[in-house]
Amino acid sequence: MKNTIFFFLNLLLTAALVACRKDTGPAETTPTAYQLVIPAGLPPMPIPPDNPLTVEGVTLGRKLFYDPILSGDNSMACADCHVQKDAFTDIRQFSRGITGEEGARNAMPLFNLGWQKKFFWDGRAKSLEQQALRPIQDPIEMHESLANAVAELQAHPEYPDLFEQAFATEIIDTLLIAKAIAQFERTMISGNSKFDQWKQNKASLTDAEQRGMSLFNNPEKGDCAHCHSFGSTFSDFEFRNTGLDSIPVDKGLAKVTGLPTDAGKFKTPSLRNIEYTAPYMHDGRFATLEESLEHYNAGFFYTANLDAGLAHLQKGRLTQQDVSDLIAFLKTLSDPDFLSNSAFAKPE
């Protein structure tokens, strides 16, 4: 009888100790939902259900974006080719990697990425999460293996705790790295240009800007709206051959699809912040907006798969005044606040 009582007393004591440990142990990490503010005029942003935005995830992604730890020799971060004051693009014609070797393309600007469908000039990444890992592994860019990147982060004095806060685990892997960077990139929204203020009756357009806007939408003159959707993202983010070369040197989308009909097709970039993102085109061949518009006015080649929206236009249709007015309108899409927004700057 005594043994039985002792057994049950011991059992109760053990249960009490376990309960006490549970009460005094660390609480389970619950990330804080991030309240994403969408500016007027931009559509709701689709957020993947398996990577919701959290304050902790965005904070981690921002730190990773600016940290050279993800490169092979710890000398280069994502931010080195995507500079905030240049609308997160590279003002060099060709971006360079950790060895100084040039790539074959100009770095695309990073903003309003949450509305885009595919990534890179040739669309080889189907999501922001896929895009985030490509430069790390690229031998010309950051030239690091994902295994080494994970190992360095895991051994770091801060990162395991930051991943714990963001994803409720200290075990770092490549998927979580990609998710964190993608979360930060989705918050990089630009939507406070003079054009946006004009739409909200908070600003007025000059005569030149209004003429440029009319030319932008005129299907027989600028016809820019055919590809650069007017009034919102200023791109449909599709892939087109715009007659840059009679025979494309860079096959563009065809490298991904293998289809000859996709040769020379590249992603249509947003025209927001276009004033800041020179040089232009996938290979940075045009140094100025004037050069770029002259291509669309008279310099394009009639390739077999030239975009239909361009193929019907008459060469030389734009006067010098037209070009000047178009540029005046394009500059109303500049968002200087985006270039200095502390939420996107290098963390202290």
HELIX and SHEET records of a PDB file:
HELIX    1   1 LYS A    2  THR A   24  1                                  23    
HELIX    2   2 VAL A   55  TYR A   66  1                                  12    
HELIX    3   3 PRO A   68  LEU A   70  5                                   3    
HELIX    4   4 CYS A   78  ASP A   80  5                                   3    
HELIX    5   5 GLN A   84  ASP A   86  5                                   3    
HELIX    6   6 LEU A  113  TRP A  115  5                                   3    
HELIX    7   7 LEU A  128  GLN A  137  1                                  10    
HELIX    8   8 LEU A  146  GLN A  154  1                                   9    
HELIX    9   9 TYR A  159  PHE A  167  1                                   9    
HELIX   10  10 THR A  174  ARG A  186  1                                  13    
HELIX   11  11 LYS A  194  LYS A  199  1                                   6    
HELIX   12  12 ASP A  207  ASN A  217  1                                  11    
HELIX   13  13 CYS A  224  HIS A  226  5                                   3    
HELIX   14  14 ALA A  254  THR A  257  1                                   4    
HELIX   15  15 PRO A  260  ASP A  262  5                                   3    
HELIX   16  16 ILE A  274  TYR A  276  5                                   3    
HELIX   17  17 LEU A  289  GLU A  294  1                                   6    
HELIX   18  18 HIS A  295  GLY A  299  3                                   5    
HELIX   19  19 ALA A  308  ALA A  311  1                                   4    
HELIX   20  20 GLN A  320  LEU A  330  1                                  11    
HELIX   21  21 LYS A  331  LEU A  333  5                                   3    
HELIX   22  22 PRO A  336  SER A  340  1                                   5    
HELIX   23  23 SER A  342  PHE A  344  5                                   3    
SHEET    1   A 2 PHE A 239  ARG A 240  0                                        
SHEET    2   A 2 PHE A 266  LYS A 267 -1                                        
END                                                                             
